[in-house]
């Protein structure tokens, strides 16, 4: 399946917004999409920390 262009994704996002959407709504949706894409790239690049390690770090930091 070919990669979807940013332009196509922007159109799709705009089509899903309600008619009374604000610029803030648009920016929030773009922010969410960008955050998800960055997270997926981190996973692909192996820049992840297992959940058990995160729990250990949180518990250690609370002490």
FIMARSE-459450 format. One record per residue (C-alpha): residue in three letters; x, y, z. Coordinates in steps of 0.05 Angstrom, whole numbers, padded with zeros to 5 digits, always signed. Layout:
N
ALAXYZ;...
//
This chain:
63
UNK+00000+00000+00000;UNK+00032+00067-00020;UNK+00046+00119+00033;UNK-00006+00172+00039;UNK+00019+00243+00027;UNK+00014+00296+00081;UNK-00031+00334+00034;UNK-00079+00276+00028;UNK-00079+00263+00103;UNK-00093+00337+00115;UNK-00154+00333+00070;UNK-00177+00270+00106;UNK-00169+00303+00173;UNK-00207+00366+00150;UNK-00263+00323+00123;UNK-00271+00290+00191;UNK-00277+00355+00230;UNK-00345+00383+00246;UNK-00369+00443+00207;UNK-00361+00488+00268;UNK-00288+00466+00281;UNK-00241+00520+00304;UNK-00168+00531+00285;UNK-00152+00505+00355;UNK-00188+00440+00337;UNK-00148+00435+00273;UNK-00081+00447+00308;UNK-00098+00396+00362;UNK-00113+00343+00310;UNK-00048+00358+00273;UNK-00010+00355+00340;UNK-00041+00287+00357;UNK-00025+00259+00288;UNK+00047+00286+00291;UNK+00056+00256+00361;UNK+00032+00188+00338;UNK+00077+00189+00277;UNK+00137+00208+00321;UNK+00121+00151+00368;UNK+00115+00101+00312;UNK+00182+00124+00285;UNK+00213+00115+00354;UNK+00187+00043+00355;UNK+00214+00029+00286;UNK+00282+00057+00307;UNK+00283+00017+00371;UNK+00280+00078+00416;UNK+00233+00047+00467;UNK+00235+00028+00540;UNK+00198-00035+00563;UNK+00139-00022+00609;UNK+00173-00060+00666;UNK+00233-00014+00662;UNK+00188+00048+00664;UNK+00153+00021+00726;UNK+00220+00008+00759;UNK+00244+00078+00744;UNK+00180+00109+00771;UNK+00183+00070+00835;UNK+00257+00087+00844;UNK+00244+00161+00831;UNK+00190+00163+00885;UNK+00238+00141+00939;
//
